[in-house]
Amino acid sequence: MSTYIQRKLERASLNPEQFNEELNQSIKILISSEIDELAKWFVHFTKDKPHLKNLQNDTAYNRNLLY
């Protein structure tokens, strides 16, 4: 996962709706190995952010990133 995408998601994290949109866009452009990195980063980043953990991101669920 690129630093650029990570920073975009971090900036958007204050607004769950924007974060969800950025996450969805990121998933669409990343390759499989980057998707794995994104999934690990997401778990770590949202550990203390319950407002981001409960997103209903269809793209992420379809790619089995969020359970």
N, CA and C atoms as a LAMMPS dump frame, in Angstrom:
ITEM: TIMESTEP
0
ITEM: NUMBER OF ATOMS
201
ITEM: BOX BOUNDS ff ff ff
-5.0000000000000000e+02 5.0000000000000000e+02
-5.0000000000000000e+02 5.0000000000000000e+02
-5.0000000000000000e+02 5.0000000000000000e+02
ITEM: ATOMS id mol type element x y z
1 1 1 N 0.854 -1.169 0
2 1 2 C 0 0 0
3 1 3 C 0.894 1.225 0
4 2 1 N 0.573 2.168 -0.824
5 2 2 C 1.411 3.355 -0.919
6 2 3 C 1.186 4.291 0.262
7 3 1 N 2.203 5.05 0.555
8 3 2 C 2.124 6.048 1.621
9 3 3 C 1.057 7.082 1.288
10 4 1 N 0.928 7.392 0.008
11 4 2 C -0.078 8.362 -0.431
12 4 3 C -1.488 7.908 -0.037
13 5 1 N -1.815 6.663 -0.308
14 5 2 C -3.145 6.135 0.031
15 5 3 C -3.334 6.11 1.54
16 6 1 N -2.314 5.688 2.253
17 6 2 C -2.396 5.647 3.711
18 6 3 C -2.676 7.041 4.269
19 7 1 N -1.99 8.032 3.783
20 7 2 C -2.192 9.404 4.272
21 7 3 C -3.575 9.933 3.902
22 8 1 N -4.053 9.594 2.697
23 8 2 C -5.408 10 2.301
24 8 3 C -6.438 9.429 3.271
25 9 1 N -6.271 8.17 3.627
26 9 2 C -7.209 7.531 4.547
27 9 3 C -7.098 8.125 5.946
28 10 1 N -5.892 8.397 6.385
29 10 2 C -5.709 9 7.705
30 10 3 C -6.375 10.373 7.774
31 11 1 N -6.21 11.182 6.729
32 11 2 C -6.839 12.513 6.702
33 11 3 C -8.362 12.392 6.683
34 12 1 N -8.876 11.426 5.982
35 12 2 C -10.324 11.256 5.855
36 12 3 C -10.948 10.62 7.091
37 13 1 N -10.146 10.128 8.007
38 13 2 C -10.669 9.364 9.144
39 13 3 C -11.522 10.189 10.102
40 14 1 N -11.452 11.499 10.034
41 14 2 C -12.28 12.327 10.907
42 14 3 C -13.744 12.305 10.483
43 15 1 N -13.984 11.961 9.243
44 15 2 C -15.337 11.889 8.706
45 15 3 C -15.573 10.466 8.198
46 16 1 N -16.342 9.659 8.93
47 16 2 C -16.544 8.258 8.534
48 16 3 C -17.06 8.085 7.107
49 17 1 N -17.922 8.974 6.661
50 17 2 C -18.456 8.864 5.299
51 17 3 C -17.35 9.079 4.259
52 18 1 N -16.519 10.079 4.49
53 18 2 C -15.405 10.342 3.575
54 18 3 C -14.382 9.207 3.641
55 19 1 N -14.132 8.692 4.845
56 19 2 C -13.199 7.579 5.008
57 19 3 C -13.684 6.371 4.216
58 20 1 N -14.971 6.092 4.308
59 20 2 C -15.562 4.971 3.582
60 20 3 C -15.386 5.152 2.073
61 21 1 N -15.601 6.365 1.599
62 21 2 C -15.443 6.65 0.174
63 21 3 C -13.983 6.48 -0.271
64 22 1 N -13.052 6.995 0.522
65 22 2 C -11.626 6.871 0.192
66 22 3 C -11.184 5.406 0.245
67 23 1 N -11.686 4.667 1.225
68 23 2 C -11.359 3.25 1.344
69 23 3 C -11.857 2.492 0.118
70 24 1 N -13.064 2.788 -0.3
71 24 2 C -13.65 2.151 -1.476
72 24 3 C -12.823 2.439 -2.726
73 25 1 N -12.421 3.689 -2.914
74 25 2 C -11.596 4.053 -4.067
75 25 3 C -10.242 3.357 -4.016
76 26 1 N -9.66 3.278 -2.837
77 26 2 C -8.348 2.644 -2.683
78 26 3 C -8.407 1.166 -3.032
79 27 1 N -9.449 0.501 -2.586
80 27 2 C -9.596 -0.928 -2.846
81 27 3 C -9.673 -1.196 -4.346
82 28 1 N -10.31 -0.296 -5.068
83 28 2 C -10.48 -0.482 -6.511
84 28 3 C -9.169 -0.391 -7.28
85 29 1 N -8.19 0.365 -6.771
86 29 2 C -6.966 0.583 -7.543
87 29 3 C -5.771 -0.243 -7.076
88 30 1 N -5.88 -0.875 -5.92
89 30 2 C -4.742 -1.625 -5.387
90 30 3 C -4.674 -3.034 -5.962
91 31 1 N -3.463 -3.564 -6.033
92 31 2 C -3.28 -4.956 -6.443
93 31 3 C -3.397 -5.847 -5.207
94 32 1 N -3.461 -7.144 -5.4
95 32 2 C -3.729 -8.091 -4.309
96 32 3 C -2.787 -7.941 -3.123
97 33 1 N -1.502 -7.848 -3.373
98 33 2 C -0.56 -7.74 -2.252
99 33 3 C -0.768 -6.435 -1.488
100 34 1 N -1.145 -5.373 -2.19
101 34 2 C -1.41 -4.104 -1.522
102 34 3 C -2.721 -4.162 -0.742
103 35 1 N -3.676 -4.925 -1.241
104 35 2 C -4.942 -5.115 -0.532
105 35 3 C -4.676 -5.786 0.812
106 36 1 N -3.789 -6.774 0.835
107 36 2 C -3.427 -7.436 2.092
108 36 3 C -2.811 -6.444 3.069
109 37 1 N -1.936 -5.582 2.565
110 37 2 C -1.321 -4.557 3.41
111 37 3 C -2.384 -3.594 3.932
112 38 1 N -3.321 -3.216 3.066
113 38 2 C -4.397 -2.319 3.465
114 38 3 C -5.246 -2.951 4.561
115 39 1 N -5.549 -4.222 4.435
116 39 2 C -6.354 -4.913 5.445
117 39 3 C -5.65 -4.906 6.799
118 40 1 N -4.353 -5.19 6.815
119 40 2 C -3.586 -5.173 8.067
120 40 3 C -3.54 -3.763 8.648
121 41 1 N -3.298 -2.784 7.787
122 41 2 C -3.248 -1.398 8.233
123 41 3 C -4.604 -0.987 8.806
124 42 1 N -5.693 -1.362 8.127
125 42 2 C -7.041 -1.005 8.562
126 42 3 C -7.324 -1.53 9.969
127 43 1 N -6.983 -2.776 10.216
128 43 2 C -7.211 -3.372 11.54
129 43 3 C -6.44 -2.595 12.602
130 44 1 N -5.184 -2.303 12.327
131 44 2 C -4.354 -1.566 13.283
132 44 3 C -4.853 -0.126 13.457
133 45 1 N -5.161 0.548 12.354
134 45 2 C -5.549 1.954 12.392
135 45 3 C -6.889 2.156 13.095
136 46 1 N -7.813 1.234 12.933
137 46 2 C -9.151 1.406 13.51
138 46 3 C -9.296 0.787 14.895
139 47 1 N -8.209 0.28 15.444
140 47 2 C -8.265 -0.376 16.756
141 47 3 C -8.954 0.501 17.806
142 48 1 N -8.632 1.785 17.833
143 48 2 C -9.201 2.704 18.817
144 48 3 C -10.181 3.693 18.192
145 49 1 N -10.741 3.331 17.062
146 49 2 C -11.665 4.218 16.35
147 49 3 C -12.959 3.469 16.005
148 50 1 N -13.822 3.284 16.994
149 50 2 C -15.042 2.505 16.741
150 50 3 C -15.929 3.107 15.655
151 51 1 N -15.862 4.427 15.452
152 51 2 C -16.688 5.052 14.414
153 51 3 C -16.246 4.643 13.011
154 52 1 N -15.03 4.118 12.875
155 52 2 C -14.554 3.653 11.573
156 52 3 C -14.658 2.138 11.435
157 53 1 N -14.702 1.435 12.539
158 53 2 C -14.767 -0.03 12.498
159 53 3 C -16.081 -0.544 11.939
160 54 1 N -17.136 0.19 12.142
161 54 2 C -18.475 -0.29 11.796
162 54 3 C -18.95 0.18 10.429
163 55 1 N -18.023 0.457 9.539
164 55 2 C -18.388 0.893 8.196
165 55 3 C -19.033 -0.245 7.418
166 56 1 N -19.979 0.102 6.596
167 56 2 C -20.6 -0.877 5.705
168 56 3 C -20.057 -0.631 4.304
169 57 1 N -18.853 -1.063 4.075
170 57 2 C -18.189 -0.837 2.794
171 57 3 C -18.368 -2.076 1.929
172 58 1 N -19.245 -1.98 0.949
173 58 2 C -19.557 -3.135 0.103
174 58 3 C -18.335 -3.668 -0.624
175 59 1 N -17.486 -2.782 -1.119
176 59 2 C -16.296 -3.23 -1.84
177 59 3 C -15.379 -4.011 -0.92
178 60 1 N -15.195 -3.52 0.293
179 60 2 C -14.329 -4.213 1.244
180 60 3 C -14.909 -5.571 1.61
181 61 1 N -16.207 -5.635 1.827
182 61 2 C -16.811 -6.923 2.165
183 61 3 C -16.735 -7.89 0.993
184 62 1 N -16.928 -7.389 -0.208
185 62 2 C -16.839 -8.248 -1.387
186 62 3 C -15.439 -8.797 -1.574
187 63 1 N -14.43 -8.056 -1.171
188 63 2 C -13.04 -8.497 -1.298
189 63 3 C -12.572 -9.216 -0.029
190 64 1 N -13.481 -9.455 0.923
191 64 2 C -13.19 -10.15 2.18
192 64 3 C -12.144 -9.436 3.028
193 65 1 N -12.197 -8.115 3.065
194 65 2 C -11.267 -7.362 3.897
195 65 3 C -11.828 -7.115 5.284
196 66 1 N -13.127 -6.916 5.354
197 66 2 C -13.762 -6.626 6.631
198 66 3 C -14.708 -7.766 6.963
199 67 1 N -14.723 -8.136 8.213
200 67 2 C -15.581 -9.254 8.621
201 67 3 C -16.61 -8.815 9.62
